[in-house]
Amino acid sequence: MYSDSALYLSLVVPVFNEVETVDLFLDRVSRVFEHQALVSLEIVFVNDGSTDGTLGRLLECQKTDVRVRIVDLSRNFGKEAALSAGLQAATGQVVVPIDVDLQDPPELILEMIAKWREGYEVVLGRRMNRDSDSWAKRVSATWFYRIHNKIADPEIPENVGDFRLMDRAVVDALNTLPESRRFMKGLFAWVGFRTTHIDYSRPERIAGTTKFNGWRLWNFALEGMTSFSIDPLRIWMYFGAAVALLSFFFGFYIVLKVVLFGVDVPGYASIVVAITFLGGLQLIGIGIVGEYLGRAYLESKRRPIYLVRHIYEAGGSRSFSRSPQEKDIHEYPKSDSL
């Protein structure tokens, strides 16, 4: 299928309202690979419902760069779905998901390829620092990794995002996973394969602004922990058992105090506090159970992860990559009346 000497590389680039960065990204990638005669390149952009002219800019770039392929989703499905669409579309011998904002340096891909040639099937890009992130994001990320890796299986490597090189076997394995609520960091770790990493310093965004705010990051973390662990349910069960046991001993103590010593035990304030406290804990517990039930409900619908509005190939054709999950690809033909 592939030449022993030449390497066919796919870059998967999810984009959402990134009209300012597309040209800068393509220029940087072109400079990195312009003298790499043994590397054939395709750049799969996944337009995740952009509203700022990103698609138009990509189409203009495609006119002068035949390596560009564009998967245009029917709406904004989120980065995890867009990344899944890109992996499904990629046809390369090795695949590299990369952000368009150039916080992940394309120059590092050449080092990743060298590691791949040594026999590794996954080469991670690990951030040596998070200086480009806010203090709140750095602290929350640290705690997320600690908590997630305590309760979830498998562990996910710290300070590693989606930027990595993956062998075709790894991508094919990821494309067979059936869940629709996808936490890609966890799925990357779950499939395994021979893995190494390369450290790098992460710069600031080259242009534009991040699309992740604090609320979206919190929900992203919650998605990760509930996708790969049922420990929150177990912890709540243990906590409930401990509270019940303490309540039993406290009640026994009160009975002894009244029966043996005749001590009057007024307790309206303590009762109100206890009821309020335990009521709050019950609501939290119900929320945790509801999170898991909600995930099960959404998965039971078996909806596709994403819908493709249109696929733009440099030659004008529209076809998706070969895939072990053809059923997950949903592209709607354009109406002649439009």
C-alpha positions as CSV (number, residue, x, y, z in Angstrom):
1,M,0.0,0.0,0.0
2,Y,2.8,2.4,0.9
3,S,6.3,2.8,-0.5
4,D,9.2,1.7,1.7
5,S,11.1,4.9,1.1
6,A,8.5,7.6,0.8
7,L,6.2,8.5,3.8
8,Y,2.6,9.5,3.3
9,L,1.7,11.9,6.1
10,S,-1.7,13.3,7.0
11,L,-2.1,16.4,9.1
12,V,-5.6,16.6,10.8
13,V,-6.5,20.2,11.6
14,P,-9.9,21.0,13.3
15,V,-10.8,24.6,12.8
16,F,-13.6,26.8,14.3
17,N,-13.6,30.5,13.4
18,E,-9.9,30.5,12.6
19,V,-9.8,32.7,9.5
20,E,-6.9,34.7,10.9
21,T,-4.7,31.7,11.3
22,V,-5.2,29.5,8.3
23,D,-2.8,31.3,6.0
24,L,-0.1,31.5,8.7
25,F,-0.5,27.8,9.4
26,L,-0.2,26.7,5.8
27,D,2.8,29.0,5.2
28,R,4.6,27.5,8.2
29,V,3.8,23.9,7.3
30,S,5.0,24.6,3.7
31,R,8.3,25.9,4.9
32,V,8.8,22.9,7.2
33,F,8.2,20.3,4.4
34,E,9.4,22.1,1.3
35,H,12.8,20.2,1.3
36,Q,11.4,16.9,2.5
37,A,11.3,14.9,-0.8
38,L,10.6,11.6,0.9
39,V,7.4,12.9,2.7
40,S,4.1,13.2,0.8
41,L,1.7,15.4,2.6
42,E,-2.1,15.9,2.8
43,I,-3.6,18.5,5.1
44,V,-7.1,17.6,6.2
45,F,-8.9,20.6,7.6
46,V,-12.2,19.9,9.4
47,N,-14.4,23.0,9.4
48,D,-16.4,22.7,12.6
49,G,-19.3,25.0,11.8
50,S,-17.2,28.2,11.4
51,T,-19.2,31.4,10.9
52,D,-16.3,33.9,10.2
53,G,-15.3,33.0,6.7
54,T,-12.9,30.2,7.6
55,L,-14.4,27.9,5.0
56,G,-14.1,30.5,2.2
57,R,-10.5,31.1,3.2
58,L,-9.8,27.3,3.1
59,L,-11.3,27.0,-0.4
60,E,-9.1,29.9,-1.6
61,C,-6.1,28.1,-0.2
62,Q,-7.1,24.9,-1.8
63,K,-6.9,26.5,-5.3
64,T,-3.2,27.0,-4.9
65,D,-2.3,24.0,-2.6
66,V,-3.5,20.6,-3.9
67,R,-2.5,19.0,-0.5
68,V,-5.5,20.7,1.2
69,R,-8.6,18.6,1.8
70,I,-11.6,20.1,3.6
71,V,-14.3,18.3,5.6
72,D,-17.1,20.7,6.2
73,L,-19.3,19.6,9.1
74,S,-23.0,20.4,9.0
75,R,-22.7,22.4,12.3
76,N,-20.5,22.9,15.3
77,F,-20.1,19.5,16.9
78,G,-17.1,20.4,19.1
79,K,-13.4,19.7,18.8
80,E,-13.6,16.0,19.8
81,A,-16.1,15.2,17.0
82,A,-14.2,17.3,14.5
83,L,-11.0,15.5,15.4
84,S,-12.8,12.2,15.0
85,A,-14.0,13.3,11.5
86,G,-10.4,14.2,10.6
87,L,-9.1,10.9,11.7
88,Q,-11.8,9.1,9.7
89,A,-10.9,11.2,6.6
90,A,-7.1,10.9,6.8
91,T,-5.5,8.4,4.4
92,G,-1.9,8.7,5.4
93,Q,0.5,6.1,6.6
94,V,1.0,8.2,9.7
95,V,-1.4,10.9,11.0
96,V,-0.7,14.0,13.1
97,P,-3.6,16.0,14.7
98,I,-2.4,19.5,15.1
99,D,-3.9,22.9,16.2
100,V,-4.1,25.6,13.5
101,D,-3.0,28.3,16.0
102,L,0.7,27.1,15.8
103,Q,1.0,26.5,19.5
104,D,2.0,23.0,18.4
105,P,5.1,23.6,16.3
106,P,5.0,21.8,12.9
107,E,8.8,21.6,13.0
108,L,8.5,18.9,15.7
109,I,6.8,16.6,13.3
110,L,10.1,15.8,11.6
111,E,11.5,14.6,15.0
112,M,8.3,12.6,15.5
113,I,8.8,10.9,12.1
114,A,12.4,10.0,13.1
115,K,11.0,8.3,16.3
116,W,8.4,6.5,14.2
117,R,11.1,5.1,12.0
118,E,12.7,3.7,15.1
119,G,9.7,1.5,15.6
120,Y,7.4,3.6,17.8
121,E,3.7,3.7,16.8
122,V,2.7,6.7,18.8
123,V,5.0,9.8,19.4
124,L,3.5,12.3,21.8
125,G,4.3,16.0,21.9
126,R,4.7,16.8,25.6
127,R,4.7,20.4,26.8
128,M,7.6,21.3,29.0
129,N,5.8,24.3,30.3
130,R,2.4,26.0,30.2
131,D,3.6,29.6,30.3
132,S,1.2,30.5,27.5
133,D,-1.8,29.5,29.6
134,S,-3.3,31.5,32.4
135,W,-2.6,30.8,36.0
136,A,-6.1,29.4,36.6
137,K,-5.8,27.1,33.6
138,R,-2.3,25.8,34.7
139,V,-3.6,25.0,38.2
140,S,-6.8,23.4,37.0
141,A,-4.9,21.3,34.5
142,T,-2.5,20.1,37.2
143,W,-5.4,19.0,39.5
144,F,-7.3,17.5,36.6
145,Y,-4.4,15.2,35.7
146,R,-3.9,14.2,39.3
147,I,-7.5,13.4,40.0
148,H,-8.2,11.7,36.7
149,N,-5.1,9.5,36.9
150,K,-6.1,8.5,40.5
151,I,-9.6,7.3,39.6
152,A,-9.5,6.5,35.9
153,D,-8.0,3.6,33.8
154,P,-6.0,4.1,31.7
155,E,-3.9,7.0,33.0
156,I,-3.4,9.9,30.5
157,P,0.1,11.4,30.2
158,E,0.4,14.9,31.8
159,N,0.8,18.0,29.7
160,V,0.0,16.1,26.5
161,G,-2.7,17.4,24.2
162,D,-3.9,16.0,20.8
163,F,-0.6,16.8,19.1
164,R,1.0,13.4,18.4
165,L,2.1,11.2,15.5
166,M,0.1,8.0,15.1
167,D,0.8,5.0,12.9
168,R,-2.0,3.9,10.6
169,A,-2.7,0.9,12.8
170,V,-3.4,3.3,15.7
171,V,-5.7,5.4,13.7
172,D,-7.6,2.4,12.4
173,A,-8.0,1.2,16.0
174,L,-9.4,4.6,17.1
175,N,-11.8,4.6,14.1
176,T,-13.4,1.3,15.3
177,L,-14.3,2.7,18.8
178,P,-18.1,3.0,18.8
179,E,-18.9,5.6,21.5
180,S,-20.5,8.9,20.4
181,R,-19.5,10.9,23.6
182,R,-15.7,11.0,22.9
183,F,-12.9,12.1,25.2
184,M,-10.0,11.8,22.8
185,K,-7.2,12.1,25.3
186,G,-8.6,9.0,27.1
187,L,-9.2,7.1,23.8
188,F,-5.7,7.8,22.7
189,A,-4.4,6.3,25.9
190,W,-6.8,3.4,25.9
191,V,-5.7,2.0,22.5
192,G,-2.1,1.7,23.7
193,F,0.6,0.8,21.2
194,R,4.3,1.4,21.5
195,T,4.6,5.0,22.7
196,T,7.3,7.6,23.3
197,H,7.4,11.4,23.7
198,I,9.2,14.5,22.6
199,D,9.3,17.5,24.9
200,Y,8.8,21.0,23.5
201,S,8.1,24.5,24.7
202,R,4.6,25.7,23.8
203,P,4.4,29.3,22.5
204,E,1.5,31.7,22.5
205,R,-1.2,31.6,19.8
206,I,0.0,33.1,16.5
207,A,-3.3,34.9,16.1
208,G,-7.0,34.8,17.2
209,T,-8.3,33.8,20.6
210,T,-8.9,30.5,22.3
211,K,-12.4,29.0,22.0
212,F,-12.2,27.3,25.4
213,N,-13.5,29.2,28.4
214,G,-13.5,28.0,32.0
215,W,-17.0,26.5,31.8
216,R,-16.1,24.5,28.7
217,L,-12.9,23.3,30.3
218,W,-14.8,22.2,33.4
219,N,-17.3,20.2,31.3
220,F,-14.4,18.7,29.3
221,A,-12.8,17.5,32.5
222,L,-16.1,16.1,33.8
223,E,-16.5,14.3,30.4
224,G,-13.0,12.8,30.8
225,M,-13.5,11.5,34.3
226,T,-17.0,10.0,33.7
227,S,-15.9,8.4,30.4
228,F,-13.2,6.3,31.9
229,S,-14.1,5.7,35.6
230,I,-17.1,4.7,37.8
231,D,-15.1,5.6,40.9
232,P,-17.2,8.7,41.6
233,L,-20.2,6.4,42.1
234,R,-18.2,4.1,44.3
235,I,-16.8,7.0,46.4
236,W,-20.3,8.2,46.9
237,M,-21.4,4.8,48.0
238,Y,-18.5,4.5,50.5
239,F,-19.2,8.0,51.8
240,G,-22.9,7.2,52.3
241,A,-22.0,4.1,54.2
242,A,-19.6,6.1,56.4
243,V,-22.3,8.7,57.1
244,A,-24.9,6.1,57.9
245,L,-22.4,4.3,60.3
246,L,-21.6,7.6,62.1
247,S,-25.2,8.4,62.4
248,F,-25.9,5.1,64.0
249,F,-23.2,5.5,66.6
250,F,-24.3,9.1,67.3
251,G,-27.9,7.9,67.7
252,F,-26.8,5.1,70.1
253,Y,-24.8,7.7,72.1
254,I,-27.8,10.0,72.4
255,V,-30.0,7.0,73.6
256,L,-27.4,6.0,76.2
257,K,-27.1,9.6,77.4
258,V,-30.9,9.9,77.9
259,V,-31.5,6.4,79.4
260,L,-28.5,6.2,81.7
261,F,-28.0,9.8,82.8
262,G,-31.4,11.3,82.1
263,V,-29.8,14.2,80.2
264,D,-32.2,16.3,78.2
265,V,-30.7,16.7,74.7
266,P,-32.1,19.8,72.9
267,G,-31.0,19.6,69.3
268,Y,-33.1,21.7,66.9
269,A,-30.1,23.6,65.6
270,S,-28.0,20.5,65.1
271,I,-30.9,18.7,63.4
272,V,-31.4,21.6,61.0
273,V,-27.7,21.7,60.2
274,A,-27.5,17.9,59.7
275,I,-30.6,17.8,57.5
276,T,-29.3,20.7,55.3
277,F,-25.8,19.2,55.1
278,L,-27.1,15.7,54.2
279,G,-29.6,17.1,51.8
280,G,-26.9,19.0,49.9
281,L,-24.8,15.8,49.8
282,Q,-27.8,13.9,48.4
283,L,-28.3,16.4,45.7
284,I,-24.6,16.1,44.7
285,G,-24.9,12.3,44.7
286,I,-28.0,12.5,42.5
287,G,-26.1,14.8,40.2
288,I,-23.3,12.3,39.8
289,V,-25.7,9.5,39.2
290,G,-27.5,11.7,36.7
291,E,-24.3,12.4,34.8
292,Y,-23.7,8.7,34.2
293,L,-27.4,8.1,33.4
294,G,-27.3,11.0,31.0
295,R,-24.2,9.5,29.2
296,A,-25.9,6.1,29.0
297,Y,-29.1,7.8,27.5
298,L,-27.1,9.7,24.9
299,E,-25.1,6.7,23.9
300,S,-28.3,4.6,23.6
301,K,-29.6,6.9,20.8
302,R,-26.7,5.7,18.6
303,R,-26.6,9.0,16.8
304,P,-23.5,9.6,14.6
305,I,-20.6,11.5,16.1
306,Y,-20.9,14.2,13.4
307,L,-22.6,14.9,10.1
308,V,-20.6,16.0,7.0
309,R,-22.2,18.7,4.9
310,H,-19.6,18.6,2.1
311,I,-16.1,17.3,1.4
312,Y,-13.9,19.4,-0.8
313,E,-11.1,17.7,-2.6
314,A,-8.4,19.6,-4.6
315,G,-9.5,17.9,-7.8
316,G,-13.2,18.7,-7.2
317,S,-14.1,15.1,-6.2
318,R,-15.9,14.3,-3.0
319,S,-15.0,11.0,-1.3
320,F,-14.1,9.9,2.1
321,S,-11.1,7.8,3.1
322,R,-11.1,4.1,3.4
323,S,-12.2,3.3,6.8
324,P,-13.2,0.3,9.0
325,Q,-16.3,2.3,10.0
326,E,-17.9,3.4,6.7
327,K,-21.3,3.5,8.5
328,D,-20.1,6.4,10.7
329,I,-19.7,8.7,7.7
330,H,-22.7,10.8,6.8
331,E,-22.3,13.2,3.9
332,Y,-25.4,14.7,2.3
333,P,-25.4,15.5,-1.4
334,K,-26.0,19.0,-2.5
335,S,-29.4,19.8,-3.9
336,D,-29.5,20.9,-7.5
337,S,-32.0,23.6,-6.5
338,L,-29.5,25.4,-4.2
